[in-house]
Amino acid sequence: MSGQIIPRGKDTWLVRVFIGRDENGKRKYHNKTIHGGKKVAQKYLNDMLREKDAGTQIEKRAACLDDSHLCKTL
């Protein structure tokens, strides 16, 4: 499974997309909190999975989640 929708509260969802493993074998995920209905979260997950399959953008977003927590323009 490449993506998950996890309920976090009333109309709040955590969307997780698996992007791969780092050089140490640790799993890397793209995480995003979505506020709204489950359909909104499903649409976001579908969009991220489409980007992952196409090999665009999602890897760049994951680079922003590095240890430094600073996002550089790629």
Secondary structure in CASP SS format (residue, H / E / C, confidence):
PFRMAT SS
TARGET T0000
AUTHOR 0000-0000-0000
METHOD secondary structure of the structure
MODEL  1
M C 1.00
S C 1.00
G E 1.00
Q E 1.00
I E 1.00
I E 1.00
P E 1.00
R E 1.00
G E 1.00
K C 1.00
D C 1.00
T E 1.00
W E 1.00
L E 1.00
V E 1.00
R E 1.00
V E 1.00
F E 1.00
I E 1.00
G E 1.00
R E 1.00
D C 1.00
E C 1.00
N C 1.00
G C 1.00
K C 1.00
R E 1.00
K E 1.00
Y E 1.00
H E 1.00
N E 1.00
K E 1.00
T E 1.00
I E 1.00
H E 1.00
G C 1.00
G C 1.00
K H 1.00
K H 1.00
V H 1.00
A H 1.00
Q H 1.00
K H 1.00
Y H 1.00
L H 1.00
N H 1.00
D H 1.00
M H 1.00
L H 1.00
R H 1.00
E H 1.00
K H 1.00
D H 1.00
A H 1.00
G C 1.00
T C 1.00
Q C 1.00
I H 1.00
E H 1.00
K H 1.00
R H 1.00
A H 1.00
A H 1.00
C C 1.00
L C 1.00
D C 1.00
D C 1.00
S C 1.00
H C 1.00
L C 1.00
C C 1.00
K C 1.00
T C 1.00
L C 1.00
END
